[in-house]
Amino acid sequence: MNSVQINEPLLYIDQPILSKPKVKVQSGFQTVQAQTKKNNQHKSFKQCSIEEKIHYLLHIPKELPLLKCEVLTEGESYRGRLISEGKESIILQRQGRREQEVLKSEITDIRLISF
């Protein structure tokens, strides 16, 4: 029979007992843009102000098609795609027509139509 002989370790290394270092790390952060997005997440397009609607329509991701909208004023309504904004007006690209400038002060509402 073969007997297995168990030997004691030949070298003992004394390990010091170390405590884990205390790390001072920032647990999180939040930007103004993240707060704005968080606040606007629960707001539908209908509930947004005219300025918020204009900003939304002008800053759609490039991967998505431009949205058609209807811009309502006291006397008229304009259908098209919002393509730019100035200090006092917006520019709409109307289907089959030339660009239309509408004063922001005259806008009563903006409604989404489709893609």
C-alpha positions as CSV (number, residue, x, y, z in Angstrom):
1,M,0.0,0.0,0.0
2,N,1.1,3.5,-0.7
3,S,0.8,5.8,2.1
4,V,0.4,9.5,1.4
5,Q,2.5,11.6,3.7
6,I,1.3,15.1,4.5
7,N,4.0,17.6,5.2
8,E,3.7,20.8,7.1
9,P,4.4,24.0,5.2
10,L,8.1,24.8,5.0
11,L,7.7,28.6,5.2
12,Y,5.3,30.6,7.2
13,I,4.6,34.2,6.1
14,D,3.2,36.5,8.7
15,Q,0.4,38.6,7.2
16,P,-0.3,41.9,8.9
17,I,-3.9,42.7,9.6
18,L,-4.8,45.7,7.5
19,S,-8.1,47.6,7.6
20,K,-9.7,48.7,4.4
21,P,-8.9,52.3,3.5
22,K,-11.7,54.8,3.8
23,V,-12.5,56.2,0.4
24,K,-14.1,59.6,0.0
25,V,-15.9,59.3,-3.3
26,Q,-18.8,61.4,-4.6
27,S,-21.8,59.1,-4.7
28,G,-23.5,60.8,-7.6
29,F,-24.0,64.0,-9.6
30,Q,-26.8,65.7,-11.4
31,T,-26.6,68.3,-14.1
32,V,-29.0,71.1,-14.9
33,Q,-29.8,69.4,-18.2
34,A,-30.7,66.2,-16.3
35,Q,-33.0,68.1,-14.0
36,T,-34.7,69.8,-16.9
37,K,-35.2,66.4,-18.6
38,K,-36.5,64.9,-15.4
39,N,-39.0,67.7,-14.9
40,N,-40.1,67.5,-18.5
41,Q,-40.5,63.7,-18.7
42,H,-43.9,63.8,-17.1
43,K,-45.1,66.8,-19.2
44,S,-46.9,66.1,-22.5
45,F,-46.4,68.2,-25.6
46,K,-49.9,69.7,-25.1
47,Q,-48.9,70.9,-21.6
48,C,-45.7,72.7,-22.7
49,S,-45.4,76.4,-23.3
50,I,-45.1,77.8,-26.8
51,E,-41.3,78.3,-26.2
52,E,-40.9,74.7,-25.0
53,K,-42.8,73.4,-28.0
54,I,-40.6,75.4,-30.4
55,H,-37.5,74.2,-28.7
56,Y,-38.8,70.6,-28.8
57,L,-39.6,70.8,-32.6
58,L,-36.2,72.3,-33.4
59,H,-34.1,69.9,-31.3
60,I,-35.5,66.5,-32.5
61,P,-32.6,63.9,-32.9
62,K,-31.3,63.8,-36.5
63,E,-32.2,60.1,-36.6
64,L,-35.9,61.0,-36.4
65,P,-37.9,62.7,-39.2
66,L,-39.0,66.2,-38.7
67,L,-42.5,66.5,-37.3
68,K,-45.3,68.3,-39.1
69,C,-47.1,70.8,-36.9
70,E,-49.9,73.3,-37.1
71,V,-49.1,76.8,-35.8
72,L,-52.2,78.6,-34.7
73,T,-52.5,82.4,-34.5
74,E,-55.6,84.6,-33.8
75,G,-56.5,84.8,-37.5
76,E,-54.8,82.0,-39.3
77,S,-53.3,78.5,-39.0
78,Y,-50.1,77.3,-40.8
79,R,-49.1,73.7,-41.4
80,G,-45.6,72.6,-42.0
81,R,-42.3,71.8,-40.5
82,L,-40.5,74.1,-38.1
83,I,-37.0,74.7,-39.5
84,S,-35.6,77.7,-37.6
85,E,-36.2,80.3,-34.9
86,G,-35.2,83.9,-34.6
87,K,-35.6,86.2,-31.6
88,E,-39.1,87.3,-32.5
89,S,-40.3,84.8,-35.1
90,I,-40.2,81.2,-36.4
91,I,-39.8,79.9,-39.9
92,L,-42.0,77.1,-41.2
93,Q,-41.4,75.0,-44.3
94,R,-44.9,74.7,-45.7
95,Q,-45.7,71.7,-48.0
96,G,-45.6,72.7,-51.6
97,R,-45.1,76.4,-50.7
98,R,-42.3,78.6,-49.8
99,E,-41.1,79.3,-46.2
100,Q,-43.5,81.1,-43.9
101,E,-42.4,83.5,-41.1
102,V,-44.7,83.7,-38.1
103,L,-44.2,86.1,-35.2
104,K,-43.9,84.4,-31.9
105,S,-46.1,87.0,-30.2
106,E,-49.0,86.1,-32.5
107,I,-48.8,82.3,-31.8
108,T,-51.7,81.0,-29.7
109,D,-50.8,77.3,-29.9
110,I,-48.7,74.7,-31.7
111,R,-50.1,71.2,-32.4
112,L,-48.3,68.1,-33.7
113,I,-49.8,66.6,-36.8
114,S,-47.5,63.8,-37.9
115,F,-44.1,62.8,-39.4
